[in-house]
Structures are given as C-alpha cells and as structure tokens.
Amino acid sequence: MADDASQAQSGDIDDELLDTFITASHILHYHGVVDGYGHISVRNPHNPSTFFMARHIAPALISSEADLIQYNIEDASPIYPNVKPGYSERCIHSEIMKKYPEVNSVVHSHCPEVLPYCISNVPLKPAVHMAGFLGSSVPVWDIASAYSSSEHRDLLVRTPRLGASLANAFAKSHTVLSSLSTSLTTRLTGGDPPPAPRAPDHTTVLMRGHGFTTAAASIEVAVFQAVYTKEASQALTGALTIAAAWGGGVVEGGTVDQGSGRLSGATVRSAALDGVKFLSEREAKDAGESIAKGSVARPWELWRREVDVCPLYVNDVKEKVRGGRREVMGG
C-alpha cells in the first residue's frame, strides 16, 4: 500500500510529464552529470506557483510518483504535510523559477569535468558549436558574497535568500550598483521601474567550489544544457592541456643580468588560453539558437533509449505512457 505522502500527491503530475522527469533523472546519471548527488526540477504546468522535485534519493533510483514532492515556488515549502525528506538545496530551483517565469526546469550538478572551472580563474567559454548556449562566457557565482555573518558556510544553497542571490547571477546586470542605479533613475524620473526579466540572460552559472546550475524552458532543454556543459568543459580542458604542452609559457617583463645572463623580476603566464580559439559572441548566439530550434529532440531520443534498455533504471510509468511503441522525434 502506498504511504500517506504519495497518496496525498497521487495524480498531481501528468503521466507524460512524470515519464519525462524520471527519464531525465536517469539520463543525467547515465551521462555522468549527476551521481548520488545533484537534482532536476520541473514547474507544475497546471499550477505555475509550484514545482516538482524528487525526494532525498539518488537521481538514478527515481522510479515513480511516490519519489516526487511538490513544493511552493514562493518559499520552497512542501505543498502537503508529512512528506518524505527532500533535497536541502531546493531553494536553487524555487528562486530561479520565481525570478524567471519562463524557466520551467532547472538542473544542479557537481559534475567533475566542470568543477575545475568553478575553483580556478580559467573562464569556461564556448569553443565548440554545441556549447553555443553558454554565451560568450559563463559567470561564476561565489556564495561567500551572499552569506550572513551567522550562516553555516558549507557552500550549500539552503535558504531562499541564498537561492535568490544565485538566481540574480543568471542576469547580466545583477550587481548592487546596477540595482541602486535603476532605483535612483525610477525615483528621479517618476516613471515605473523596468519590467522584471521573464527569462535569464545566462543559461548556466558556475558555483564557486560547488558545481553548476542550468535553467531552461523545458526538461529536455535543461538536460541538453547540462550534458553539453559537461562536454564543453571536457573539450576546453583538453584544448588547454595540449595548448599548454605545445606552447609552454609566455615571459612578461623582467630584466636580464648582463654578467650571469639570469632573468629576474619577470612573470610567466600560461600560453594555453592564447592557444584556444573560442567562439565569437555572434557565433555563440547563432549556434545556440540553431540548436534550440530543432536539434534537442535528436539526442533526447537516443538518451532515452539508452536508459530504457539499461537494467539499472526503473521507470514505472513509461509503459503506460508509451505503450511499448517505438517513437520517432524530429530534429
């Protein structure tokens, strides 16, 4: 017999959306974007003020509606009482959806291939066309700038206030200075404040010492962005590695002692970044738009088949939704 928590939520999420959510969780694990940690969310299409996430469980093990919890976007509180424990970082998802009404799905990951760009000063920039959705560069959000003096500093986004700070990093103009400028201009002109953005300027934000978060209008696009953030990081790391091995370092400044021939006072910077050709801002924009218009369905169909035939993953609703029929998607 189902427990009280699952009974309370029975039927809240459509079977097709549930199938997609479970499949997405499995795909993210299959492709190494998440492991025992990490999570995906989806806005409730019938009630945009709530969203669904899994209970406190590894994404690969999500299998049915009983594994989901519905939350209020306003404060990330559960809709129903006595639900099973959920993820402590659900405020990542609630605050991004609150700030950007066009965002319907969010993925948070600690992917090892991306982590080096979260802990170094090397920028994650798109160098291949499949990474065009990243834009000209990916911002790095540092939670240290958002802590209160008494806050537990474990780098986890546990509160709406920290989640809101992260959500602000998805906008190009998210500094305190720009907020003050907007407020002052509104007061001086007596006009209405500019409308709040409905969609983020950045699809993806790195989190210092933690991982990354990506946001999109659908589960499929959010998964695509998460997988290809990993792929973009791998490609860039490989390019930087061989560029550094091939080009060595660049010596800047310094003086040479005429007697000994020794160089002093010089600095050496890596030539690796000079050895990588990044996409231009226009190329990134156009590549991102081209993929978004028709290509996301192609890998989704492949990825779904991969997890369907892998015995690790259980999806209790897929046969009910798909009826065993082979589906072909365009793209």
Beta strands, then each sheet from edge to edge (+ up, - down):
strand 1: 39-43
strand 2: 50-54
strand 3: 68-72
strand 4: 105-109
strand 5: 140-141
strand 6: 204-207
strand 7: 211-216
strand 8: 249-252
strand 9: 255-256
strand 10: 263-264
strand 11: 267-270
sheet 1: 3+ 2- 1+ 4- 7+ 6- 5-
sheet 2: 8+ 11-
sheet 3: 9+ 10-
end
